Amino acid sequence: MAGLIFVAAIASVFWFHHRQAPSVGGPFALIDARSGRQVSDTDFRGQWLLIFFGYTHCPDVCPTTLSNIAEAMSQLGPSADRIVPLFITVDPERDTLPILVDYTAAFDPRIVGLSGSPAQIQAAANAYRIYYAKRVIGDDYFMDHTSTVHVVRPDGTHAST
């Protein structure tokens, strides 16, 4: 009987923790760098998403991550047709739409660059629990940011990081 009570107690802790876990992901409205049109999360329903937040002047993490995404897309072959990689800038001040198009295409033309107003980007970053901050060094700056790739299922639910 004590074992059954112990198992029930452990199960209730896991249930409570899972129930209380904050959700990741959610709606966003950003600008597609290629078309200049606003897109939302619902425009990508039916496809797997790989969502990465970064910036084009990033010296290390962003190019490495986008290279890894491009390599994975290449290795998946025709299966990659069901996947849309999204690169959401955290530096709209420097990452103009043409710069985003050129930058993402240099890794893989299937990577979609997204931008928006600072408020739109902040809302998307908050939904995906992404931290970013501008760090000024002399006359220049760089962006601190979370380097997580989020995987979103075709139904729009968050699969993993």
WORA-V346269 format. One record per pair of residues at least 12 apart in sequence whose C-alpha atoms are under 7 Angstrom apart, sorted by sequence separation. I is the first residue (numbers start at 1). J is the second residue. D is the distance in Angstrom with one decimal. If there is no record, write none. Layout:
I_J_D + I_J_D
//
This chain:
28_40_5.3 + 29_41_7.0 + 101_113_6.3 + 132_144_5.2 + 133_145_6.6 + 149_161_5.5 + 27_40_6.9 + 28_41_5.6 + 100_113_5.6 + 132_145_4.1 + 148_161_6.2 + 27_41_5.6 + 131_145_5.4 + 132_146_6.6 + 131_146_5.4 + 130_146_5.6 + 92_115_6.3 + 87_111_6.8 + 92_116_6.9 + 85_110_6.9 + 86_111_5.8 + 87_112_6.0 + 88_113_6.0 + 89_114_6.4 + 84_110_6.9 + 85_111_4.9 + 86_112_4.9 + 87_113_4.8 + 88_114_4.7 + 89_115_5.6 + 84_111_6.8 + 85_112_6.2 + 86_113_6.0 + 87_114_6.0 + 88_115_6.0 + 86_114_7.0 + 90_121_6.7 + 54_87_6.9 + 48_82_6.1 + 49_83_5.7 + 50_84_6.3 + 51_85_6.0 + 52_86_6.2 + 53_87_5.8 + 54_88_6.2 + 55_89_5.0 + 47_82_5.2 + 48_83_4.6 + 49_84_4.9 + 50_85_4.5 + 51_86_4.8 + 52_87_5.1 + 53_88_4.6 + 54_89_5.1 + 55_90_5.8 + 47_83_5.6 + 48_84_6.2 + 49_85_5.7 + 50_86_5.9 + 51_87_6.2 + 52_88_6.2 + 53_89_5.7 + 54_90_5.6 + 55_91_5.7 + 47_84_6.7 + 49_86_7.0 + 53_90_6.4 + 70_107_6.0 + 70_108_5.5 + 56_95_6.4 + 55_95_7.0 + 67_107_6.0 + 66_107_6.4 + 90_132_6.9 + 56_103_6.6 + 33_97_4.5 + 33_98_6.8 + 33_100_6.3 + 34_101_6.0 + 33_101_5.9 + 33_113_5.4 + 32_113_6.2 + 33_114_5.6 + 32_114_4.8 + 33_115_6.8 + 31_114_5.4 + 32_115_6.8 + 30_114_6.1 + 31_115_5.1 + 30_115_5.7 + 31_116_5.4 + 30_116_5.0 + 61_147_6.9 + 30_120_6.5 + 29_120_6.6 + 54_145_6.9 + 28_124_5.4 + 52_148_6.4 + 52_149_4.9 + 51_149_5.5 + 52_150_6.6 + 50_149_6.3 + 51_150_4.9 + 50_150_5.6 + 51_151_6.5 + 26_127_5.5 + 50_151_4.8 + 25_127_4.8 + 49_151_5.6 + 50_152_6.6 + 24_127_6.1 + 25_128_4.6 + 49_152_4.9 + 24_128_5.2 + 48_152_5.7 + 49_153_6.7 + 24_129_6.7 + 48_153_5.0 + 48_154_4.9 + 47_154_4.5 + 46_154_4.3 + 45_154_5.3 + 46_155_6.2 + 45_155_5.9 + 45_156_6.2 + 25_158_6.0 + 24_158_6.4
//
